[in-house]
Each structure stands twice: as structure tokens, then as C-alpha cells.
Amino acid sequence: MIEKIIILSLIITAIHVSMREGMIFGLMGVFFRRSLPAVMRSPLFECLTCMGGLYGVILHAVLWGISLSMIPVIIAVIGLNSIIDKYIGDE
């Protein structure tokens, strides 16, 4: 279970960081910032904690399937992402 939490959290963190200006998908991030409302930007790429819920469910379903055991994993991913966000900070 801890492996799943770490794997999901690192993948989500990579998506979050790669959308910053100057990074590999930075231009896509700029485009989305200009064209999407704030309520959609947060869970898609701006808020690492918010991304844990959306991407956590999607990635867990793709990698390991859907089950009740994914609920504590997703909650732990959200918590770990909050901790990571404190350390990597803003752009």
C-alpha cells in the first residue's frame, strides 16, 4: 500500500511540476491558465493537493484497478502531496 501511495504521489508531483513555466509542458500550462476557469485549473495542474484526488483515482484505476482499498490510498496520496507541496513551494 505504501508503494502505491509513493508511486501515485510522485507521478502527480511530476505532472504538477512539468506544467510550470520553463518546464517541459510549461507552454501548455500557460495556455490552460489563460483558457480555463480557476475552478478547473486547480485539480488539473495548479494545486498539488487537489490533484491527488483527481489523478489519484484515475491513475489507481489504470494501474491497479478499482477497489475499496483505493480509498485510503487516495486519502494518503492527498496528505503526502500536501507535505510535498510545502517543500517544493510555488513557481
C-alpha positions in Angstrom: 0.0 0.0 0.0 2.8 2.4 0.8 4.4 1.7 -2.6 1.1 2.7 -4.3 1.0 5.9 -2.3 4.5 6.9 -3.2 4.2 6.0 -6.8 1.0 7.9 -7.3 2.2 10.9 -5.4 5.5 11.1 -7.4 3.6 10.8 -10.7 1.2 13.5 -9.7 4.1 15.7 -8.5 5.8 15.3 -11.8 2.7 16.4 -13.7 2.4 19.4 -11.4 6.0 20.5 -11.8 6.2 19.9 -15.5 3.3 22.4 -16.1 5.3 25.3 -14.5 6.7 28.0 -16.7 10.1 27.0 -18.1 9.4 23.3 -17.7 8.7 20.7 -20.5 4.9 21.3 -20.5 5.2 25.0 -19.4 3.6 26.3 -22.6 0.6 24.0 -22.1 0.3 25.3 -18.5 0.3 28.9 -19.7 -2.4 28.1 -22.3 -4.5 26.3 -19.7 -4.1 29.2 -17.2 -5.4 31.6 -19.8 -8.3 29.5 -21.1 -9.6 27.5 -18.1 -11.5 28.9 -15.1 -9.8 28.7 -11.8 -12.1 26.0 -10.5 -10.9 23.7 -13.3 -7.2 24.7 -13.1 -6.7 23.6 -9.5 -7.4 19.9 -9.8 -5.9 19.7 -13.3 -2.4 21.1 -12.7 -2.2 24.1 -10.2 -2.9 22.6 -6.8 -0.8 19.6 -5.9 -3.1 18.7 -3.0 -6.2 19.0 -5.3 -4.6 16.9 -8.0 -4.2 14.0 -5.6 -7.9 13.3 -5.6 -8.5 13.5 -9.3 -5.3 12.0 -10.7 -5.1 9.5 -7.8 -8.4 7.9 -8.7 -7.6 7.9 -12.4 -4.1 6.5 -12.1 -5.0 3.9 -9.4 -7.8 2.7 -11.7 -5.5 2.4 -14.7 -2.5 0.9 -12.8 -4.2 -1.4 -10.2 -7.9 -1.3 -11.0 -10.9 -0.1 -8.9 -11.5 -1.4 -5.4 -12.5 -0.3 -1.9 -8.8 -0.5 -0.9 -8.1 2.5 -3.1 -10.0 4.9 -0.7 -7.3 5.0 2.0 -4.6 5.1 -0.7 -6.1 8.2 -2.3 -6.5 9.9 1.1 -2.9 9.2 1.9 -1.8 10.5 -1.5 -3.6 13.7 -0.9 -1.8 14.0 2.5 1.6 13.2 1.1 1.0 15.7 -1.7 0.3 18.4 0.9 3.6 17.7 2.6 5.5 17.7 -0.8 3.8 20.9 -1.7 5.2 22.6 1.4 8.7 21.7 0.4 8.6 22.4 -3.4 6.7 25.6 -3.0 5.3 27.8 -5.8 6.9 28.6 -9.1 
